[in-house]
Amino acid sequence: MQTRLALFMPSPDQRKYPRVTPPRTFLVAWQSGMTRDVSYMDSLALGGLFIRTRRPMPLRSAVQLLLDTPAGQIRGRAIVRRVHEKTGMAVQIIAMDPGDRALLHRELGDLFAAQPTAAL
């Protein structure tokens, strides 16, 4: 009976969008209030990203994003959803122009194609 229930239970790490670890060539410039920084990303998805920073913003802070990718710059707005002190913050993308969203989608497709094991 327990194995049967396990088939219907969602996994605890089930996400709306798959995420990928971007290469070091991807940077994110971000601003929240008067705080500005340029950081690396630990993970990237259509719904958000994890920004590595020693100065994470408080939960529910608004963040402006500028992702610098090999194909170009991607702008968006996000909200801080998780904070890891001295490590970074997870942000959810809440607004992005359609052209920027299309570029992010294309970049993610390229990253997933380059890392076939990431989609499993």
N, CA, C and O atoms as a printed pandas DataFrame, in Angstrom:
     atom_number atom_name residue_name chain_id  residue_number  x_coord  y_coord  z_coord
0              1         N          MET        A               1    0.825   -1.196    0.000
1              2        CA          MET        A               1    0.000    0.000    0.000
2              3         C          MET        A               1    0.868    1.259    0.000
3              4         O          MET        A               1    0.536    2.246   -0.655
4              5         N          GLN        A               2    1.978    1.219    0.735
5              6        CA          GLN        A               2    2.834    2.394    0.808
6              7         C          GLN        A               2    3.465    2.721   -0.548
7              8         O          GLN        A               2    3.562    3.894   -0.907
8              9         N          THR        A               3    3.887    1.724   -1.295
9             10        CA          THR        A               3    4.456    1.977   -2.621
10            11         C          THR        A               3    3.407    2.554   -3.559
11            12         O          THR        A               3    3.709    3.394   -4.406
12            13         N          ARG        A               4    2.203    2.105   -3.402
13            14        CA          ARG        A               4    1.136    2.625   -4.242
14            15         C          ARG        A               4    0.879    4.108   -3.963
15            16         O          ARG        A               4    0.655    4.879   -4.896
16            17         N          LEU        A               5    0.908    4.513   -2.698
17            18        CA          LEU        A               5    0.724    5.914   -2.331
18            19         C          LEU        A               5    1.879    6.776   -2.817
19            20         O          LEU        A               5    1.684    7.927   -3.206
20            21         N          ALA        A               6    3.078    6.215   -2.793
21            22        CA          ALA        A               6    4.252    6.975   -3.220
22            23         C          ALA        A               6    4.160    7.392   -4.686
23            24         O          ALA        A               6    4.726    8.412   -5.078
24            25         N          LEU        A               7    3.451    6.612   -5.491
25            26        CA          LEU        A               7    3.307    6.963   -6.896
26            27         C          LEU        A               7    2.479    8.228   -7.095
27            28         O          LEU        A               7    2.668    8.939   -8.082
28            29         N          PHE        A               8    1.573    8.513   -6.180
29            30        CA          PHE        A               8    0.693    9.658   -6.329
30            31         C          PHE        A               8    1.139   10.886   -5.546
31            32         O          PHE        A               8    0.567   11.964   -5.713
32            33         N          MET        A               9    2.132   10.742   -4.710
33            34        CA          MET        A               9    2.627   11.865   -3.903
34            35         C          MET        A               9    3.619   12.676   -4.732
35            36         O          MET        A               9    4.541   12.101   -5.312
36            37         N          PRO        A              10    3.453   14.014   -4.803
37            38        CA          PRO        A              10    4.430   14.827   -5.526
38            39         C          PRO        A              10    5.755   14.856   -4.767
39            40         O          PRO        A              10    5.781   14.812   -3.537
40            41         N          SER        A              11    6.834   14.930   -5.508
41            42        CA          SER        A              11    8.136   14.979   -4.851
42            43         C          SER        A              11    8.290   16.329   -4.160
43            44         O          SER        A              11    7.725   17.317   -4.627
44            45         N          PRO        A              12    9.049   16.399   -3.048
45            46        CA          PRO        A              12    9.182   17.658   -2.316
46            47         C          PRO        A              12    9.909   18.736   -3.127
47            48         O          PRO        A              12    9.774   19.921   -2.821
48            49         N          ASP        A              13   10.673   18.353   -4.149
49            50        CA          ASP        A              13   11.419   19.326   -4.944
50            51         C          ASP        A              13   10.750   19.563   -6.300
51            52         O          ASP        A              13   11.408   19.989   -7.249
52            53         N          GLN        A              14    9.463   19.292   -6.392
53            54        CA          GLN        A              14    8.752   19.484   -7.655
54            55         C          GLN        A              14    8.606   20.980   -7.922
55            56         O          GLN        A              14    8.111   21.720   -7.072
56            57         N          ARG        A              15    9.035   21.422   -9.097
57            58        CA          ARG        A              15    9.017   22.835   -9.443
58            59         C          ARG        A              15    8.190   23.054  -10.695
59            60         O          ARG        A              15    7.980   22.138  -11.490
60            61         N          LYS        A              16    7.724   24.283  -10.853
61            62        CA          LYS        A              16    6.921   24.626  -12.025
62            63         C          LYS        A              16    7.769   24.609  -13.286
63            64         O          LYS        A              16    7.313   24.152  -14.334
64            65         N          TYR        A              17    9.021   25.114  -13.194
65            66        CA          TYR        A              17    9.933   25.157  -14.338
66            67         C          TYR        A              17   11.221   24.428  -13.981
67            68         O          TYR        A              17   11.712   24.570  -12.861
68            69         N          PRO        A              18   11.780   23.650  -14.906
69            70        CA          PRO        A              18   13.065   23.004  -14.632
70            71         C          PRO        A              18   14.169   24.049  -14.522
71            72         O          PRO        A              18   14.114   25.097  -15.164
72            73         N          ARG        A              19   15.155   23.755  -13.714
73            74        CA          ARG        A              19   16.256   24.704  -13.540
74            75         C          ARG        A              19   17.558   24.083  -13.998
75            76         O          ARG        A              19   17.694   22.863  -14.087
76            77         N          VAL        A              20   18.512   24.952  -14.285
77            78        CA          VAL        A              20   19.803   24.529  -14.781
78            79         C          VAL        A              20   20.877   25.377  -14.093
79            80         O          VAL        A              20   20.620   26.514  -13.699
80            81         N          THR        A              21   22.058   24.824  -13.955
81            82        CA          THR        A              21   23.189   25.596  -13.428
82            83         C          THR        A              21   23.871   26.286  -14.594
83            84         O          THR        A              21   24.453   25.624  -15.453
84            85         N          PRO        A              22   23.804   27.621  -14.633
85            86        CA          PRO        A              22   24.413   28.330  -15.765
86            87         C          PRO        A              22   25.934   28.372  -15.648
87            88         O          PRO        A              22   26.471   28.272  -14.545
88            89         N          PRO        A              23   26.632   28.517  -16.770
89            90        CA          PRO        A              23   28.098   28.644  -16.709
90            91         C          PRO        A              23   28.491   29.988  -16.110
91            92         O          PRO        A              23   27.659   30.884  -15.972
92            93         N          ARG        A              24   29.759   30.118  -15.757
93            94        CA          ARG        A              24   30.267   31.349  -15.146
94            95         C          ARG        A              24   30.216   32.544  -16.091
95            96         O          ARG        A              24   30.434   33.675  -15.656
96            97         N          THR        A              25   29.937   32.322  -17.361
97            98        CA          THR        A              25   29.839   33.439  -18.298
98            99         C          THR        A              25   28.512   34.183  -18.125
99           100         O          THR        A              25   28.339   35.274  -18.669
100          101         N          PHE        A              26   27.580   33.603  -17.375
101          102        CA          PHE        A              26   26.309   34.255  -17.097
102          103         C          PHE        A              26   26.437   35.022  -15.784
103          104         O          PHE        A              26   26.726   34.432  -14.743
104          105         N          LEU        A              27   26.223   36.326  -15.831
105          106        CA          LEU        A              27   26.249   37.159  -14.631
106          107         C          LEU        A              27   24.897   37.833  -14.471
107          108         O          LEU        A              27   24.152   37.991  -15.437
108          109         N          VAL        A              28   24.589   38.226  -13.248
109          110        CA          VAL        A              28   23.375   38.988  -12.998
110          111         C          VAL        A              28   23.746   40.244  -12.224
111          112         O          VAL        A              28   24.345   40.176  -11.151
112          113         N          ALA        A              29   23.378   41.396  -12.787
113          114        CA          ALA        A              29   23.479   42.662  -12.062
114          115         C          ALA        A              29   22.110   42.864  -11.434
115          116         O          ALA        A              29   21.089   42.705  -12.103
116          117         N          TRP        A              30   22.083   43.213  -10.159
117          118        CA          TRP        A              30   20.801   43.366   -9.491
118          119         C          TRP        A              30   20.806   44.588   -8.586
119          120         O          TRP        A              30   21.852   45.036   -8.115
120          121         N          GLN        A              31   19.600   45.117   -8.356
121          122        CA          GLN        A              31   19.435   46.270   -7.492
122          123         C          GLN        A              31   18.170   46.101   -6.676
123          124         O          GLN        A              31   17.122   45.709   -7.188
124          125         N          SER        A              32   18.293   46.408   -5.387
125          126        CA          SER        A              32   17.145   46.402   -4.483
126          127         C          SER        A              32   17.303   47.606   -3.570
127          128         O          SER        A              32   18.216   47.650   -2.745
128          129         N          GLY        A              33   16.419   48.578   -3.717
129          130        CA          GLY        A              33   16.570   49.819   -2.967
130          131         C          GLY        A              33   17.847   50.511   -3.407
131          132         O          GLY        A              33   18.041   50.756   -4.597
132          133         N          MET        A              34   18.713   50.826   -2.465
133          134        CA          MET        A              34   19.983   51.487   -2.771
134          135         C          MET        A              34   21.136   50.493   -2.934
135          136         O          MET        A              34   22.265   50.896   -3.216
136          137         N          THR        A              35   20.861   49.212   -2.759
137          138        CA          THR        A              35   21.890   48.175   -2.861
138          139         C          THR        A              35   22.006   47.692   -4.300
139          140         O          THR        A              35   21.015   47.313   -4.924
140          141         N          ARG        A              36   23.235   47.712   -4.817
141          142        CA          ARG        A              36   23.517   47.204   -6.168
142          143         C          ARG        A              36   24.671   46.221   -6.082
143          144         O          ARG        A              36   25.569   46.367   -5.253
144          145         N          ASP        A              37   24.636   45.213   -6.953
145          146        CA          ASP        A              37   25.723   44.238   -6.967
146          147         C          ASP        A              37   25.709   43.491   -8.298
147          148         O          ASP        A              37   24.727   43.527   -9.039
148          149         N          VAL        A              38   26.807   42.824   -8.577
149          150        CA          VAL        A              38   26.923   41.914   -9.723
150          151         C          VAL        A              38   27.340   40.570   -9.149
151          152         O          VAL        A              38   28.303   40.486   -8.386
152          153         N          SER        A              39   26.607   39.510   -9.520
153          154        CA          SER        A              39   26.815   38.205   -8.892
154          155         C          SER        A              39   26.747   37.086   -9.917
155          156         O          SER        A              39   26.301   37.269  -11.050
156          157         N          TYR        A              40   27.208   35.911   -9.475
157          158        CA          TYR        A              40   27.014   34.682  -10.232
158          159         C          TYR        A              40   25.689   34.069   -9.818
159          160         O          TYR        A              40   25.125   34.422   -8.781
160          161         N          MET        A              41   25.193   33.143  -10.640
161          162        CA          MET        A              41   23.950   32.434  -10.346
162          163         C          MET        A              41   24.256   30.970  -10.073
163          164         O          MET        A              41   25.078   30.360  -10.757
164          165         N          ASP        A              42   23.588   30.408   -9.068
165          166        CA          ASP        A              42   23.708   28.967   -8.811
166          167         C          ASP        A              42   22.730   28.177   -9.656
167          168         O          ASP        A              42   23.031   27.064  -10.087
168          169         N          SER        A              43   21.556   28.750   -9.896
169          170        CA          SER        A              43   20.562   28.072  -10.729
170          171         C          SER        A              43   19.743   29.121  -11.462
171          172         O          SER        A              43   19.635   30.270  -11.032
172          173         N          LEU        A              44   19.171   28.693  -12.580
173          174        CA          LEU        A              44   18.396   29.591  -13.428
174          175         C          LEU        A              44   17.231   28.809  -14.018
175          176         O          LEU        A              44   17.395   27.668  -14.452
176          177         N          ALA        A              45   16.045   29.430  -14.033
177          178        CA          ALA        A              45   14.845   28.836  -14.621
178          179         C          ALA        A              45   13.968   29.958  -15.153
179          180         O          ALA        A              45   14.237   31.132  -14.900
180          181         N          LEU        A              46   12.927   29.607  -15.884
181          182        CA          LEU        A              46   11.999   30.630  -16.375
182          183         C          LEU        A              46   11.318   31.365  -15.228
183          184         O          LEU        A              46   10.954   32.533  -15.364
184          185         N          GLY        A              47   11.145   30.686  -14.104
185          186        CA          GLY        A              47   10.440   31.282  -12.972
186          187         C          GLY        A              47   11.308   32.040  -11.997
187          188         O          GLY        A              47   10.783   32.768  -11.155
188          189         N          GLY        A              48   12.635   31.894  -12.080
189          190        CA          GLY        A              48   13.495   32.589  -11.129
190          191         C          GLY        A              48   14.924   32.097  -11.160
191          192         O          GLY        A              48   15.322   31.344  -12.050
192          193         N          LEU        A              49   15.694   32.534  -10.170
193          194        CA          LEU        A              49   17.097   32.173  -10.099
194          195         C          LEU        A              49   17.605   32.281   -8.669
195          196         O          LEU        A              49   16.977   32.919   -7.824
196          197         N          PHE        A              50   18.741   31.654   -8.405
197          198        CA          PHE        A              50   19.408   31.785   -7.116
198          199         C          PHE        A              50   20.661   32.619   -7.332
199          200         O          PHE        A              50   21.548   32.239   -8.096
200          201         N          ILE        A              51   20.726   33.759   -6.655
201          202        CA          ILE        A              51   21.831   34.702   -6.792
202          203         C          ILE        A              51   22.807   34.493   -5.644
203          204         O          ILE        A              51   22.422   34.542   -4.476
204          205         N          ARG        A              52   24.075   34.260   -5.983
205          206        CA          ARG        A              52   25.110   34.119   -4.957
206          207         C          ARG        A              52   25.560   35.508   -4.512
207          208         O          ARG        A              52   26.079   36.284   -5.314
208          209         N          THR        A              53   25.360   35.816   -3.242
209          210        CA          THR        A              53   25.785   37.095   -2.688
210          211         C          THR        A              53   25.963   36.966   -1.185
211          212         O          THR        A              53   25.244   36.217   -0.523
212          213         N          ARG        A              54   26.915   37.696   -0.660
213          214        CA          ARG        A              54   27.115   37.716    0.795
214          215         C          ARG        A              54   26.180   38.697    1.467
215          216         O          ARG        A              54   26.085   38.742    2.694
216          217         N          ARG        A              55   25.479   39.493    0.644
217          218        CA          ARG        A              55   24.548   40.493    1.186
218          219         C          ARG        A              55   23.136   40.288    0.628
219          220         O          ARG        A              55   22.643   41.132   -0.120
220          221         N          PRO        A              56   22.481   39.178    0.981
221          222        CA          PRO        A              56   21.139   38.957    0.454
222          223         C          PRO        A              56   20.143   39.970    1.022
223          224         O          PRO        A              56   20.298   40.455    2.143
224          225         N          MET        A              57   19.133   40.271    0.235
225          226        CA          MET        A              57   18.084   41.192    0.655
226          227         C          MET        A              57   17.050   40.450    1.505
227          228         O          MET        A              57   16.958   39.225    1.424
228          229         N          PRO        A              58   16.281   41.161    2.309
229          230        CA          PRO        A              58   15.242   40.512    3.127
230          231         C          PRO        A              58   14.151   39.882    2.262
231          232         O          PRO        A              58   13.974   40.244    1.099
232          233         N          LEU        A              59   13.429   38.938    2.849
233          234        CA          LEU        A              59   12.301   38.300    2.172
234          235         C          LEU        A              59   11.316   39.346    1.667
235          236         O          LEU        A              59   11.108   40.377    2.306
236          237         N          ARG        A              60   10.721   39.074    0.528
237          238        CA          ARG        A              60    9.710   39.912   -0.119
238          239         C          ARG        A              60   10.255   41.249   -0.623
239          240         O          ARG        A              60    9.472   42.140   -0.952
240          241         N          SER        A              61   11.568   41.406   -0.691
241          242        CA          SER        A              61   12.154   42.627   -1.263
242          243         C          SER        A              61   12.006   42.590   -2.779
243          244         O          SER        A              61   12.109   41.527   -3.392
244          245         N          ALA        A              62   11.767   43.743   -3.375
245          246        CA          ALA        A              62   11.713   43.859   -4.833
246          247         C          ALA        A              62   13.142   43.983   -5.358
247          248         O          ALA        A              62   13.970   44.687   -4.778
248          249         N          VAL        A              63   13.418   43.290   -6.462
249          250        CA          VAL        A              63   14.758   43.276   -7.045
250          251         C          VAL        A              63   14.646   43.509   -8.552
251          252         O          VAL        A              63   13.851   42.859   -9.231
252          253         N          GLN        A              64   15.442   44.434   -9.065
253          254        CA          GLN        A              64   15.546   44.615  -10.509
254          255         C          GLN        A              64   16.720   43.779  -10.992
255          256         O          GLN        A              64   17.786   43.788  -10.377
256          257         N          LEU        A              65   16.529   43.048  -12.103
257          258        CA          LEU        A              65   17.546   42.134  -12.614
258          259         C          LEU        A              65   18.024   42.551  -13.992
259          260         O          LEU        A              65   17.257   43.063  -14.807
260          261         N          LEU        A              66   19.302   42.322  -14.233
261          262        CA          LEU        A              66   19.884   42.457  -15.567
262          263         C          LEU        A              66   20.821   41.266  -15.738
263          264         O          LEU        A              66   21.930   41.254  -15.204
264          265         N          LEU        A              67   20.365   40.268  -16.486
265          266        CA          LEU        A              67   21.168   39.071  -16.727
266          267         C          LEU        A              67   22.036   39.304  -17.952
267          268         O          LEU        A              67   21.542   39.704  -19.007
268          269         N          ASP        A              68   23.303   39.058  -17.812
269          270        CA          ASP        A              68   24.241   39.204  -18.924
270          271         C          ASP        A              68   24.577   37.806  -19.423
271          272         O          ASP        A              68   25.286   37.050  -18.759
272          273         N          THR        A              69   24.061   37.473  -20.600
273          274        CA          THR        A              69   24.254   36.149  -21.176
274          275         C          THR        A              69   25.014   36.279  -22.493
275          276         O          THR        A              69   25.115   37.383  -23.029
276          277         N          PRO        A              70   25.545   35.191  -23.024
277          278        CA          PRO        A              70   26.249   35.268  -24.310
278          279         C          PRO        A              70   25.380   35.807  -25.447
279          280         O          PRO        A              70   25.899   36.422  -26.378
280          281         N          ALA        A              71   24.064   35.585  -25.383
281          282        CA          ALA        A              71   23.172   36.054  -26.457
282          283         C          ALA        A              71   22.706   37.491  -26.260
283          284         O          ALA        A              71   22.117   38.076  -27.170
284          285         N          GLY        A              72   22.959   38.067  -25.096
285          286        CA          GLY        A              72   22.538   39.438  -24.842
286          287         C          GLY        A              72   22.043   39.644  -23.430
287          288         O          GLY        A              72   22.095   38.740  -22.595
288          289         N          GLN        A              73   21.564   40.844  -23.175
289          290        CA          GLN        A              73   21.087   41.199  -21.842
290          291         C          GLN        A              73   19.593   40.941  -21.712
291          292         O          GLN        A              73   18.820   41.157  -22.645
292          293         N          ILE        A              74   19.207   40.470  -20.522
293          294        CA          ILE        A              74   17.821   40.155  -20.216
294          295         C          ILE        A              74   17.441   40.929  -18.958
295          296         O          ILE        A              74   18.101   40.804  -17.926
296          297         N          ARG        A              75   16.382   41.727  -19.043
297          298        CA          ARG        A              75   15.935   42.528  -17.906
298          299         C          ARG        A              75   14.639   41.970  -17.333
299          300         O          ARG        A              75   13.813   41.412  -18.055
300          301         N          GLY        A              76   14.475   42.130  -16.020
301          302        CA          GLY        A              76   13.250   41.693  -15.379
302          303         C          GLY        A              76   13.146   42.216  -13.965
303          304         O          GLY        A              76   14.084   42.812  -13.435
304          305         N          ARG        A              77   11.993   41.986  -13.360
305          306        CA          ARG        A              77   11.768   42.328  -11.961
306          307         C          ARG        A              77   11.452   41.057  -11.196
307          308         O          ARG        A              77   10.836   40.132  -11.726
308          309         N          ALA        A              78   11.881   41.024   -9.945
309          310        CA          ALA        A              78   11.718   39.809   -9.145
310          311         C          ALA        A              78   11.427   40.159   -7.695
311          312         O          ALA        A              78   11.531   41.312   -7.275
312          313         N          ILE        A              79   11.059   39.122   -6.941
313          314        CA          ILE        A              79   10.798   39.232   -5.509
314          315         C          ILE        A              79   11.641   38.177   -4.804
315          316         O          ILE        A              79   11.733   37.044   -5.276
316          317         N          VAL        A              80   12.257   38.534   -3.680
317          318        CA          VAL        A              80   13.052   37.587   -2.895
318          319         C          VAL        A              80   12.100   36.613   -2.206
319          320         O          VAL        A              80   11.211   37.022   -1.458
320          321         N          ARG        A              81   12.296   35.323   -2.466
321          322        CA          ARG        A              81   11.446   34.278   -1.883
322          323         C          ARG        A              81   12.134   33.453   -0.805
323          324         O          ARG        A              81   11.476   32.962    0.113
324          325         N          ARG        A              82   13.463   33.293   -0.905
325          326        CA          ARG        A              82   14.235   32.564    0.113
326          327         C          ARG        A              82   15.553   33.281    0.326
327          328         O          ARG        A              82   16.124   33.845   -0.608
328          329         N          VAL        A              83   16.036   33.256    1.565
329          330        CA          VAL        A              83   17.310   33.895    1.896
330          331         C          VAL        A              83   18.191   32.888    2.621
331          332         O          VAL        A              83   17.756   32.232    3.567
332          333         N          HIS        A              84   19.431   32.775    2.169
333          334        CA          HIS        A              84   20.449   31.968    2.842
334          335         C          HIS        A              84   21.548   32.939    3.256
335          336         O          HIS        A              84   22.300   33.425    2.412
336          337         N          GLU        A              85   21.641   33.220    4.545
337          338        CA          GLU        A              85   22.610   34.197    5.042
338          339         C          GLU        A              85   24.019   33.859    4.562
339          340         O          GLU        A              85   24.444   32.705    4.618
340          341         N          LYS        A              86   24.728   34.864    4.094
341          342        CA          LYS        A              86   26.123   34.770    3.633
342          343         C          LYS        A              86   26.309   33.898    2.399
343          344         O          LYS        A              86   27.441   33.702    1.958
344          345         N          THR        A              87   25.212   33.362    1.823
345          346        CA          THR        A              87   25.311   32.510    0.637
346          347         C          THR        A              87   24.583   33.122   -0.548
347          348         O          THR        A              87   25.132   33.187   -1.648
348          349         N          GLY        A              88   23.346   33.572   -0.332
349          350        CA          GLY        A              88   22.612   34.153   -1.445
350          351         C          GLY        A              88   21.122   34.194   -1.214
351          352         O          GLY        A              88   20.640   34.034   -0.092
352          353         N          MET        A              89   20.396   34.412   -2.308
353          354        CA          MET        A              89   18.945   34.546   -2.222
354          355         C          MET        A              89   18.288   33.967   -3.472
355          356         O          MET        A              89   18.816   34.070   -4.580
356          357         N          ALA        A              90   17.134   33.360   -3.265
357          358        CA          ALA        A              90   16.330   32.850   -4.364
358          359         C          ALA        A              90   15.287   33.909   -4.694
359          360         O          ALA        A              90   14.572   34.382   -3.811
360          361         N          VAL        A              91   15.205   34.276   -5.970
361          362        CA          VAL        A              91   14.237   35.288   -6.382
362          363         C          VAL        A              91   13.298   34.698   -7.424
363          364         O          VAL        A              91   13.695   33.877   -8.252
364          365         N          GLN        A              92   12.044   35.134   -7.365
365          366        CA          GLN        A              92   11.028   34.722   -8.327
366          367         C          GLN        A              92   10.818   35.863   -9.310
367          368         O          GLN        A              92   10.571   36.998   -8.903
368          369         N          ILE        A              93   10.913   35.570  -10.595
369          370        CA          ILE        A              93   10.684   36.584  -11.618
370          371         C          ILE        A              93    9.189   36.876  -11.679
371          372         O          ILE        A              93    8.377   35.968  -11.855
372          373         N          ILE        A              94    8.828   38.167  -11.529
373          374        CA          ILE        A              94    7.411   38.536  -11.540
374          375         C          ILE        A              94    7.033   39.368  -12.763
375          376         O          ILE        A              94    5.853   39.463  -13.101
376          377         N          ALA        A              95    8.018   39.972  -13.430
377          378        CA          ALA        A              95    7.721   40.781  -14.611
378          379         C          ALA        A              95    8.915   40.778  -15.553
379          380         O          ALA        A              95   10.068   40.887  -15.135
380          381         N          MET        A              96    8.598   40.647  -16.860
381          382        CA          MET        A              96    9.642   40.641  -17.881
382          383         C          MET        A              96    8.985   40.942  -19.222
383          384         O          MET        A              96    7.914   40.414  -19.524
384          385         N          ASP        A              97    9.619   41.784  -20.024
385          386        CA          ASP        A              97    9.094   42.075  -21.362
386          387         C          ASP        A              97    9.082   40.796  -22.199
387          388         O          ASP        A              97    9.924   39.919  -22.001
388          389         N          PRO        A              98    8.141   40.684  -23.126
389          390        CA          PRO        A              98    8.062   39.466  -23.954
390          391         C          PRO        A              98    9.363   39.145  -24.699
391          392         O          PRO        A              98    9.731   37.977  -24.820
392          393         N          GLY        A              99   10.060   40.169  -25.197
393          394        CA          GLY        A              99   11.321   39.918  -25.895
394          395         C          GLY        A              99   12.387   39.356  -24.965
395          396         O          GLY        A              99   13.145   38.465  -25.349
396          397         N          ASP        A             100   12.444   39.876  -23.743
397          398        CA          ASP        A             100   13.397   39.361  -22.756
398          399         C          ASP        A             100   13.033   37.944  -22.339
399          400         O          ASP        A             100   13.912   37.101  -22.161
400          401         N          ARG        A             101   11.729   37.678  -22.182
401          402        CA          ARG        A             101   11.271   36.336  -21.810
402          403         C          ARG        A             101   11.639   35.342  -22.911
403          404         O          ARG        A             101   12.061   34.223  -22.621
404          405         N          ALA        A             102   11.482   35.747  -24.171
405          406        CA          ALA        A             102   11.829   34.871  -25.299
406          407         C          ALA        A             102   13.330   34.584  -25.317
407          408         O          ALA        A             102   13.746   33.455  -25.577
408          409         N          LEU        A             103   14.144   35.610  -25.041
409          410        CA          LEU        A             103   15.595   35.413  -25.006
410          411         C          LEU        A             103   15.992   34.487  -23.859
411          412         O          LEU        A             103   16.858   33.629  -24.028
412          413         N          LEU        A             104   15.368   34.653  -22.698
413          414        CA          LEU        A             104   15.644   33.763  -21.563
414          415         C          LEU        A             104   15.244   32.332  -21.919
415          416         O          LEU        A             104   15.980   31.390  -21.624
416          417         N          HIS        A             105   14.101   32.168  -22.540
417          418        CA          HIS        A             105   13.636   30.829  -22.941
418          419         C          HIS        A             105   14.629   30.187  -23.910
419          420         O          HIS        A             105   14.938   29.002  -23.788
420          421         N          ARG        A             106   15.127   30.964  -24.867
421          422        CA          ARG        A             106   16.098   30.447  -25.841
422          423         C          ARG        A             106   17.405   30.074  -25.144
423          424         O          ARG        A             106   17.977   29.020  -25.422
424          425         N          GLU        A             107   17.882   30.937  -24.236
425          426        CA          GLU        A             107   19.125   30.646  -23.500
426          427         C          GLU        A             107   18.982   29.371  -22.675
427          428         O          GLU        A             107   19.889   28.540  -22.648
428          429         N          LEU        A             108   17.845   29.217  -22.003
429          430        CA          LEU        A             108   17.630   28.016  -21.204
430          431         C          LEU        A             108   17.587   26.772  -22.086
431          432         O          LEU        A             108   18.119   25.728  -21.709
432          433         N          GLY        A             109   16.964   26.873  -23.247
433          434        CA          GLY        A             109   16.949   25.753  -24.179
434          435         C          GLY        A             109   18.352   25.347  -24.589
435          436         O          GLY        A             109   18.665   24.158  -24.660
436          437         N          ASP        A             110   19.203   26.340  -24.862
437          438        CA          ASP        A             110   20.591   26.049  -25.222
438          439         C          ASP        A             110   21.333   25.386  -24.060
439          440         O          ASP        A             110   22.105   24.449  -24.264
440          441         N          LEU        A             111   21.095   25.877  -22.837
441          442        CA          LEU        A             111   21.771   25.306  -21.669
442          443         C          LEU        A             111   21.328   23.877  -21.412
443          444         O          LEU        A             111   22.151   23.020  -21.090
444          445         N          PHE        A             112   20.019   23.608  -21.552
445          446        CA          PHE        A             112   19.530   22.251  -21.360
446          447         C          PHE        A             112   20.058   21.309  -22.443
447          448         O          PHE        A             112   20.338   20.142  -22.167
448          449         N          ALA        A             113   20.193   21.806  -23.659
449          450        CA          ALA        A             113   20.722   20.979  -24.738
450          451         C          ALA        A             113   22.190   20.641  -24.488
451          452         O          ALA        A             113   22.647   19.552  -24.834
452          453         N          ALA        A             114   22.925   21.574  -23.886
453          454        CA          ALA        A             114   24.334   21.342  -23.574
454          455         C          ALA        A             114   24.519   20.437  -22.366
455          456         O          ALA        A             114   25.586   19.845  -22.203
456          457         N          GLN        A             115   23.500   20.317  -21.511
457          458        CA          GLN        A             115   23.565   19.477  -20.305
458          459         C          GLN        A             115   22.424   18.480  -20.335
459          460         O          GLN        A             115   21.453   18.657  -19.599
460          461         N          PRO        A             116   22.497   17.437  -21.154
461          462        CA          PRO        A             116   21.358   16.517  -21.296
462          463         C          PRO        A             116   20.965   15.824  -20.003
463          464         O          PRO        A             116   19.804   15.440  -19.860
464          465         N          THR        A             117   21.874   15.646  -19.059
465          466        CA          THR        A             117   21.525   14.980  -17.805
466          467         C          THR        A             117   20.755   15.893  -16.884
467          468         O          THR        A             117   20.127   15.405  -15.944
468          469         N          ALA        A             118   20.770   17.225  -17.109
469          470        CA          ALA        A             118   20.070   18.168  -16.232
470          471         C          ALA        A             118   18.556   18.017  -16.350
471          472         O          ALA        A             118   17.840   18.299  -15.389
472          473         N          ALA        A             119   18.060   17.586  -17.487
473          474        CA          ALA        A             119   16.612   17.479  -17.684
474          475         C          ALA        A             119   16.040   16.189  -17.101
475          476         O          ALA        A             119   14.819   16.045  -17.038
476          477         N          LEU        A             120   16.876   15.252  -16.674
477          478        CA          LEU        A             120   16.370   13.983  -16.144
478          479         C          LEU        A             120   15.874   14.091  -14.754
479          480         O          LEU        A             120   15.419   13.101  -14.181
